[in-house]
Every structure is written in C-alpha cells, then in structure tokens.
C-alpha cells in the first residue's frame, strides 16, 4: 500500500476529495456573501437560510410537481433570487443609510424566521434527495474511487464562481454595479436605475446561496437547520479572503476546504477548528484579509 507521510494514499486522497467538496460550498456561499457585502455593504446573515431555501425548493419541486434535479438547478436560484429581491426592495433597502449593524440584525432575524417556519412545517429531521441518474455511480482512478456526483459538484461550482467573478469584474454591468455602490448619485445622473442595480446585486448573492443548496441536497440531507452551522464557517472564509473580495472568496473557499480535509487526516481533533485558527492568524498578520484592501 502506497504511503504519504505515513498515511495511506487512499485515505489522503479521500479526505482531499471531501475538502474539495466542502470547499466548493464554501466558495459558492462566500462568493454570494462577498458580492452582497462588497457592493451593498450589508452583512447578510440570512445567507445560510437562503442556502437551506434552495435545497427545499429542489425537494418540493420534485415531491409536488415532479421536477427533477436539472430543473431544480435552474428553478431554485431563480426562486431564492426573486425572494431576495423582494426582501431587499421592501425592507432591506430602508436600512442602507443606517449603521451596518441594522442590516446584520435584520438579516439575522430573517434567518431565524425562515428556519423557524420550515422547522414548524417540515420538522427538524433531514429528508433525502436523490442525485440524478446521469450522475450516479463512480470512477475508479486507481488510487481512489471518485463518486461522479461529487466530481460534478466540484467542477460545476468552480465554473459558476469564475463566471460570477467575470461578470462583476470584467463586464459593463459589473462596472455599473461597482460604480452604483461607490457614488450612487453620480451614476443615477446618467439615467441608470441605481435601486434596481442594488436589488439585482442582492438577488444574485441570494441566488448563489440557493444554487449551493441544490448542489448540497443529494450529498447532505435537506433540513431546516442545514445552513445554521455552515454559515459561521462561511463567514470565517469571507474574513480570511477579505470582506467584499470576489476572488478572495473563491480562492479562500477552496483552500480552506482542502485545509480542513487534510487536517482530518493528520490531526483529526483539530479539523473542526482549523478554519477559525487560520482566520485568527490571518487577522493578526493582515486584518484586511488575504485579498482585501486596507481601509
């Protein structure tokens, strides 16, 4: 049996795969958080609940209307994004001129409300969601067995993250979004609908959380509390990458997922806290985060 640093290569590669899968969700969720904070300066504590909402949209679409995973992959981000747009336009937009703490408290209350409603309706126990038939099974790579669905999650998440980064950083729409948050009065003088741009930004971030929920449904059970613990880790990822940094959220999400997976191999006792230890070290050495800009 091949050994690496005294560890069987199968165990090492297996945990590396787990780390990449977790990193895919960290990257997608932290990307949505970074988009919302970077452009709206809102700390969206409801992001975990929106992730949960995406998973439930997929589950209910299958149980109630017979819509399979591929339809849910399109439907859930749209539904969660539209819900986010409604929340932003009707309530959150009223808090932009106030201290950032008000936005955090509002989204925290929204998260508790959504989780409470779904827990009351569906109970606290998780419900299974089967992966599509085209993505079942696995491939024997010689040194490990790769489940096809997990490989799909890693690749698809990376493609989505790069596409969103390109949209924000390389397109005219992204330039308008960034300008609207820096100087909304000047941008509005050019005839651009700034409130609509801000609504689209929040909807995009919420939609990314909903998309992550659909991807997670076949791997983890669909539960009202599935986003509660994850959102704390995702906030740590955003802080390490740099609050508001799009590229920082993507790169740090995958790196910290891999770091967590490898820690389970070499020092399992620390696997639950390694991300927070890294966050503390980064904050001491570089308070703005690895990719953030100094205030």
Phi, psi and omega in degrees: 000129180289133181243145174231115183054038178079009181242134177303137184296331178296317179293320180296313181290328177297316179288329175297320177296316177300318179297319178293323178295310177299320179297327177298317178289321176301317182294313181297314182290317179292331175297314177299318177297318182294321178298313182292315181288318183296326183258330182250347185059038177245127176275101190275089181286349179277004185298321178295322178291325178290327173298314177297320181298320178299318179295320180289327175300317178297316182294314183289326177297324179286314185286324185267322187240357179072020180276126186279185185303320185292324174292319181297328181297334177264318186292314186299311177300325178293315181296312181293322177296318178295320177297317178298319179297320178296316180295316182297315185289322186274330187229308188296325182298338180286349186256359186298327183274356179265177177300148181302335181299328181294320177295319178298314181295321179296312182291329175295316177296322177297318179298315179297321180295313180297314180297320179295318179296315181288327177292323178293322184278321189244355181083170185273340182286150182281159178237138183285153175220115187284142175290159178295151183301326182293341184245017177273169180083195182199180180234137176271111181268006181094303180267351178194164176255120184257110174296132186298319183296321180292323174297321177299316181300316181297311183292313183296318179298317180297317179298316180296317180299315180295321179296318179292319177301316179296322179298316183284320189264337191239359183245165179294323178298316178298321178297320178294320179299314181293320180293323182295330179276334180280316183213078185298326181295315180295316181296320181292333179292342177271008178085013180271135181281091184296313178304323178294321178297319180293321177296317178297324179296313180294321179297322178297313179298317178294321179298323177297321176295319178297321177297317177299324178296320178295316179297326183280337187304315179287343181267313178250156177290147180280115186219147178300338184256011186294337180264352187296308181283326184295325186294330178295316178296319181296321176298321177296320178298316180296319180296317180295317181289332183115117183304123178089355180275116182294307180296323179300320179297318182292305184297314182293324179302310180292317182297317181287329174297316178294318179299319178295317179296316180292328178297326178296337178277311189268332180206074188306328183299335184261002187295331182280344183241357187299323180295321181286328175295315177298320179299316180297318180296316181296318181295327178290317185276324183214088185303333180281355183093169185295323183246001183282163177258139179297138180293000000 
